[in-house]
Amino acid sequence: MRGRVILIVDDEKRIREMLDIRLSSAGYEVIQAKDGEEGVAQARRHRPDLILMDVMMPKMDGGEAVKYLEKDPATKDIPVIFLTAIITREEEESQAFGIQLDTGKYRFIAKPFEPENLLDEIKKALEERYN
């Protein structure tokens, strides 16, 4: 069986590369996209098991990209974890877990994040999807 595929959508190359190394070493296959438009196209093409989505990006932000993914039957059930610098770790810990969009609530992790915390959240999201 192939490793689970994770799509990283972030406009910061160093974050994509760091996540790629970390996730690959944890046994995941990784696909990258540099903005929301490319992320939507990659999700449709590869149908990853999970998407890590930055919120603030050029061309198409993460929230808008997720709205496109939700409308497509092929991608609507792919779990998304938002990565965001607009919410601090303190805010992350003090509020109900999730970013609310019109269509639902999504997990998020505040930047900068602890790699182990990210891996734990990925594992939880994948378990919810496949169990």
DRENPA-928301 format. One line per 8 residues: number of its first residue (from 0); for each residue y, x, z of N, C-alpha, C, O, CB. Coordinates in steps of 0.1 Angstrom, whole numbers. Glycine has a CB too. Layout:
BEGIN
NUM> Y X Z Y X Z Y X Z Y X Z Y X Z; ...
# end
This chain:
BEGIN
0> -12 8 0 0 0 0 12 9 0 13 19 7 0 -10 12; 22 5 -8 34 13 -9 42 11 4 41 1 11 43 9 -21; 51 21 7 60 19 18 70 8 16 73 5 4 67 33 21; 75 3 26 86 -7 25 98 -1 18 102 10 21 89 -14 38; 104 -9 9 116 -4 2 128 -9 8 130 -21 11 115 -9 -13; 138 0 11 151 -4 16 162 0 7 162 11 2 153 3 30; 170 -9 4 182 -7 -4 194 -4 5 197 -12 13 185 -19 -14; 200 7 3 212 11 10 224 8 1 225 14 -10 212 26 15
8> 234 0 5 246 -3 -2 258 1 6 261 -5 16 246 -18 -6; 264 13 2 275 18 9 283 27 0 278 34 -8 270 26 22; 297 25 1 305 33 -8 307 48 -3 312 56 -11 319 27 -9; 302 51 9 303 65 13 291 72 10 280 70 16 306 65 29; 292 82 1 280 89 -3 273 96 8 261 96 9 284 100 -14; 280 102 17 274 110 28 266 100 37 255 104 43 284 117 37; 270 88 39 262 78 47 250 74 39 239 74 45 271 66 50; 251 72 26 239 69 18 229 80 19 217 78 21 243 66 4
16> 234 92 18 225 104 18 218 106 31 206 109 32 232 117 14; 226 104 42 221 106 56 210 95 58 199 98 64 232 105 66; 213 83 55 203 72 57 191 74 48 180 71 53 210 58 53; 193 79 36 181 82 27 172 92 34 160 89 34 186 87 13; 177 102 39 169 113 45 162 107 57 150 109 59 178 125 50; 169 100 66 164 94 78 153 84 75 142 84 81 175 88 87; 155 75 66 146 64 63 134 70 55 122 65 58 153 53 55; 136 79 46 125 85 39 115 92 49 103 92 47 130 95 28
24> 121 99 58 113 106 68 105 97 77 95 100 83 121 116 77; 110 84 78 103 74 86 93 66 78 87 57 83 113 64 92; 91 70 65 81 64 56 86 53 47 77 47 40 71 59 65; 99 51 46 104 40 38 107 46 24 111 58 23 116 34 44; 106 38 14 111 42 0 126 37 0 129 26 5 103 35 -11; 135 45 -5 149 42 -5 155 41 -19 152 49 -28 156 52 3; 163 31 -21 171 29 -33 186 29 -28 189 24 -17 168 16 -41; 195 34 -36 209 35 -32 218 27 -42 215 26 -54 214 49 -30
32> 229 22 -37 239 16 -45 253 19 -39 254 20 -26 237 0 -47; 263 22 -47 276 26 -42 286 15 -39 297 18 -34 282 36 -51; 283 3 -43 292 -8 -41 284 -21 -42 272 -21 -45 304 -8 -51; 291 -32 -39 284 -45 -39 279 -49 -52 268 -55 -53 294 -56 -34; 286 -47 -63 281 -51 -76 268 -43 -79 258 -49 -84 292 -47 -87; 268 -30 -77 256 -22 -80 245 -27 -70 233 -27 -74 259 -7 -78; 248 -30 -58 238 -35 -48 231 -47 -53 219 -48 -51 245 -37 -35; 239 -57 -58 233 -69 -63 224 -66 -74 213 -72 -75 244 -79 -67
40> 228 -58 -84 220 -54 -95 207 -47 -91 196 -50 -96 228 -45 -105; 208 -38 -82 196 -31 -77 187 -40 -69 175 -39 -71 200 -19 -67; 192 -49 -62 184 -59 -54 176 -68 -64 164 -70 -62 192 -68 -45; 183 -72 -75 176 -81 -85 166 -73 -92 155 -78 -95 186 -86 -94; 168 -60 -95 159 -52 -103 147 -48 -95 136 -48 -100 167 -39 -108; 149 -43 -82 138 -37 -74 132 -47 -63 121 -44 -58 143 -25 -67; 139 -57 -60 135 -66 -49 130 -59 -37 119 -60 -33 124 -75 -55; 140 -52 -30 136 -44 -18 131 -54 -7 133 -66 -7 148 -36 -14
48> 125 -47 3 120 -55 15 132 -57 24 131 -67 32 109 -47 22; 142 -49 24 154 -51 33 166 -44 26 164 -34 19 151 -45 47; 178 -49 30 190 -43 25 199 -39 37 201 -47 46 197 -53 15; 204 -27 36 214 -22 46 227 -23 38 229 -16 28 211 -8 51; 236 -31 42 248 -35 34 261 -31 42 264 -37 53 248 -49 30; 269 -22 37 282 -20 42 291 -32 40 288 -40 31 289 -7 35; 301 -34 49 309 -46 48 321 -43 38 323 -51 29 314 -50 61; 328 -33 41 340 -30 33 337 -20 22 334 -8 24 352 -25 42
56> 338 -25 9 335 -16 -3 344 -20 -14 349 -32 -15 320 -17 -7; 346 -11 -24 354 -15 -35 346 -24 -45 334 -25 -43 358 -2 -43; 352 -30 -54 347 -39 -64 342 -52 -58 347 -63 -62 335 -32 -72; 332 -51 -49 327 -63 -43 323 -59 -29 315 -50 -27 314 -69 -51; 328 -66 -19 325 -63 -5 311 -68 -1 305 -76 -9 335 -68 5; 306 -64 10 293 -68 14 290 -83 16 280 -88 12 289 -61 27; 300 -90 21 299 -104 23 298 -111 10 289 -121 8 311 -110 31; 306 -107 0 305 -114 -13 292 -110 -20 286 -119 -26 317 -109 -22
64> 287 -98 -19 274 -94 -25 263 -103 -19 254 -107 -26 272 -79 -22; 263 -105 -6 253 -113 0 253 -127 -5 243 -133 -7 254 -113 16; 265 -132 -7 266 -146 -12 259 -147 -26 253 -157 -29 281 -150 -13; 261 -137 -34 254 -136 -48 239 -136 -46 232 -143 -53 259 -125 -56; 235 -127 -36 220 -126 -34 214 -139 -29 203 -142 -33 218 -115 -24; 222 -146 -21 216 -159 -15 215 -169 -26 206 -178 -24 226 -164 -4; 222 -169 -36 222 -179 -47 210 -177 -57 206 -185 -64 235 -179 -55; 204 -164 -56 194 -161 -65 180 -163 -59 177 -157 -48 195 -146 -70
72> 171 -171 -64 158 -174 -58 150 -161 -56 142 -160 -47 150 -184 -66; 152 -151 -64 145 -139 -64 149 -130 -52 142 -121 -48 146 -131 -77; 162 -131 -47 167 -123 -37 171 -130 -24 175 -123 -14 179 -115 -42; 171 -143 -24 177 -150 -13 170 -148 1 176 -150 11 176 -165 -16; 157 -144 0 150 -142 13 149 -128 18 142 -125 27 136 -147 11; 156 -119 11 156 -104 15 165 -103 27 177 -107 27 161 -95 3; 160 -98 38 168 -96 50 179 -86 48 177 -76 41 160 -92 62; 191 -88 53 202 -80 52 207 -76 66 208 -84 75 214 -86 44
80> 209 -63 68 216 -58 80 229 -52 76 229 -42 68 207 -48 88; 240 -57 81 253 -52 78 256 -39 86 252 -39 98 264 -62 80; 261 -29 80 267 -17 86 282 -18 85 287 -20 75 261 -4 80; 288 -18 97 303 -20 97 311 -11 106 306 -9 118 306 -34 99; 322 -7 102 331 0 111 342 -9 116 350 -5 124 338 12 104; 342 -22 112 352 -31 117 348 -38 130 357 -44 136 355 -42 106; 336 -35 135 332 -40 148 327 -27 155 319 -20 150 320 -51 147; 332 -26 167 329 -14 175 316 -16 183 311 -27 183 340 -11 185
88> 310 -5 188 298 -6 196 300 -15 208 291 -23 211 293 7 200; 312 -14 214 314 -23 226 314 -38 222 309 -46 229 328 -19 232; 320 -41 210 320 -55 206 306 -59 202 302 -70 204 330 -56 194; 299 -50 196 285 -53 192 277 -57 205 269 -66 204 278 -41 185; 279 -49 215 271 -52 228 276 -65 235 268 -71 242 272 -40 237; 289 -68 233 294 -79 241 294 -93 235 296 -103 241 308 -76 245; 290 -94 222 290 -107 215 276 -110 211 267 -102 211 300 -107 204; 275 -123 207 262 -128 202 259 -119 189 268 -116 181 263 -143 198
96> 247 -116 187 243 -107 177 244 -114 163 237 -124 161 229 -102 179; 252 -108 154 252 -113 141 266 -115 135 276 -116 142 246 -126 140; 267 -114 122 279 -116 114 277 -130 107 267 -132 100 282 -105 104; 286 -139 109 285 -152 104 291 -153 90 303 -150 88 291 -163 113; 283 -157 80 288 -161 67 286 -176 66 280 -182 74 281 -153 56; 292 -181 55 290 -196 53 276 -201 53 273 -212 58 297 -200 39; 267 -192 49 253 -196 47 244 -192 58 232 -195 58 248 -191 34; 249 -184 68 240 -180 79 245 -169 87 256 -164 84 226 -177 74
104> 237 -165 96 241 -154 105 233 -142 102 221 -143 99 239 -158 120; 239 -130 101 232 -118 97 233 -107 108 243 -106 115 238 -112 84; 223 -99 109 223 -88 119 234 -78 114 237 -77 102 209 -81 119; 239 -70 124 248 -60 120 246 -48 130 242 -50 141 262 -65 120; 250 -37 126 251 -25 134 264 -18 132 269 -16 120 239 -15 131; 271 -15 143 284 -9 142 283 6 139 274 13 143 292 -11 156; 292 10 130 293 24 127 303 31 137 313 24 140 298 27 112; 301 43 141 289 51 139 277 45 147 279 40 158 291 66 142
112> 265 47 141 253 41 148 244 52 152 244 63 147 246 31 138; 235 48 161 225 57 166 213 55 156 209 44 155 221 55 181; 208 66 150 196 64 141 184 57 147 178 49 140 192 78 136; 181 59 159 170 52 165 172 37 167 163 29 165 167 58 179; 185 33 170 188 19 171 187 13 157 182 2 156 203 18 176; 191 20 147 190 15 133 176 13 129 172 2 124 197 24 123; 167 23 132 153 21 129 147 10 136 138 3 131 146 34 132; 151 8 149 145 -4 157 149 -17 150 141 -26 149 151 -3 171
120> 162 -18 146 166 -31 140 159 -33 126 156 -44 123 182 -30 138; 157 -22 119 150 -24 106 136 -29 109 131 -38 102 150 -10 98; 129 -23 118 116 -27 122 115 -41 126 106 -49 122 110 -18 133; 124 -46 134 125 -60 139 127 -69 127 120 -79 126 136 -62 149; 136 -66 118 139 -74 106 127 -75 97 123 -86 92 151 -69 99; 120 -64 95 108 -64 86 96 -72 93 89 -79 86 104 -50 83; 95 -70 106 85 -78 113 87 -93 112 78 -101 110 84 -74 128; 100 -97 113 103 -111 112 100 -116 98 96 -128 96 118 -114 115
128> 102 -108 88 100 -112 74 85 -113 71 81 -122 64 107 -103 65; 77 -104 76 63 -103 71 53 -107 82 41 -107 79 60 -89 68; 57 -112 93 48 -117 103 50 -132 105 42 -138 113 50 -110 117
# end
